[in-house]
Amino acid sequence: MKKTVLALIAICMVASSAFAQDKIVEVVNPDQIFEKGYIQVIGESEAGQSRYRAKRAAEVVAQKRLLEIFQGLTLSGKTTVRDGMLSSETIKTKVQGTLRGATPCGEAFDRTEGYARVCLRLNLHGNDSVYSSFQDIILKSPKELKLREMPTFAPTNIPAVLPVPTPAPAEKVDVPAMQTTPPVAAEIQTAIVVPVDGIIVDVRNFDFKPALVNRILTEKNEVLFDPSKVLNQVLIERGCGGYTTDLQKAKALLESWGSKSPLILNGKTVQNVTDAVVSSDDATAVFAYDQKYNILAQARVVFVLK
């Protein structure tokens, strides 16, 4: 019995020390939040309290911290969640409902000093997440997000996507694993022979911010990609795609979504900090690939940030 008690005490001490040594860390930087897919905060109570009171106090601190970080996230353009709450009662209600979906991700209590630390996490994706709460407003009421209305990109000359040739068993055909851009209009017909099942948009040369609504535009201010192109459940699971600061990580993320042959687009510029602009030739190529491989509906899009 004595050994059992000592073992339990040892486990509690290890758990407390693990928290103290920052094994559980905050995720509060906006770029990091969108890359990892969640906000994670730690609340700490004042010392000299019972375990219960200290834990409750730490939870309150964590909840306030979570609201503060969430309000700083960008909805679209230069509009933050805080701005949206001030201008729209609907968004304010969505935020309050979203915060109720925050889940515990760790806790510790220091018996000697009488204080507690509590970790809370708010997921961007999945059930009880930011995107599940904001789905309706993103898809049905984009004006609430101060989203600029633009025409949808629809090229007049769309190259037919050719079926991928099946080589004879004895032949060895080296099919490139990845296409690079920009393909000029005359080369698109040849390029789409090789399947493309994902999009990487490299915007490392610009001040691009991840947001609840990121879009890909053409040079003529036409919308190539936005949430309206994404299937409802996919929007909840992936949002407007993925975010990373590394090209190899972008490929790995797409591969985890079933994409093995992505197309790399070099952004031409960025508008209003959340809209990536690509060339008309690149947009036409993406449009053609999408007709065959359903890229945009699956949100197989990753933005590479600086």
C-alpha angles and dihedrals in degrees: 000000000000091000090051092053092048090049092052091049090050091051091051091049091050091049091050094046091047090056091045092052090056096250081144109049136181121260103202108133108105095227091048091046093056092042094051095035099233147065115235124188137173124217123197127197128216117268128257100053138120117261093256096047092044092051093049091048092049090050091054091051091049092049092052090047091049092052091049093053094042092052089056094058118106119248096188136321108350094330114115127198088255091055090049092051091053094049102036130045088197092060091045090055091047091052093051091050093046094054090057087066093064112121133206114257101178145335139196137185126205106213093190097054097025100231134122137211122206129189122209127188129198114194121216092205139042131026117346089014138131093261094046089054096044098039096102095047093046093051103031106027108030090154087071086066092052089246115171114237114236135169118264116253111251114164117211095215108050116178113227112248107238122218113255108258114244110225121223113260093251094050125087111212119184105215111188113243093218139027122217127206163262095061109184117230094261091055099048093088090057095041096056092059085083111067117250116194104168143033129226116192112198109206098156091123093061142058096258121165126202111233143167085266118036120166140193114224135184125236087260092059095256122143114245096167135013137136092281088070092056127088112249098245092042090053089056092048099041109012111203091339134277136315132210141146096228130070094215091051089051090055091046092051092051090048089055086057092052098264115132102163112045127179115231115219120193108217114235094203142322128251124207088351095276103058117081114207121212132181122274090243091054091047091052091050092050091048091052094047091047091057088060106030104029094229101157098047087057092048090232089166128123125187116210110213130197 
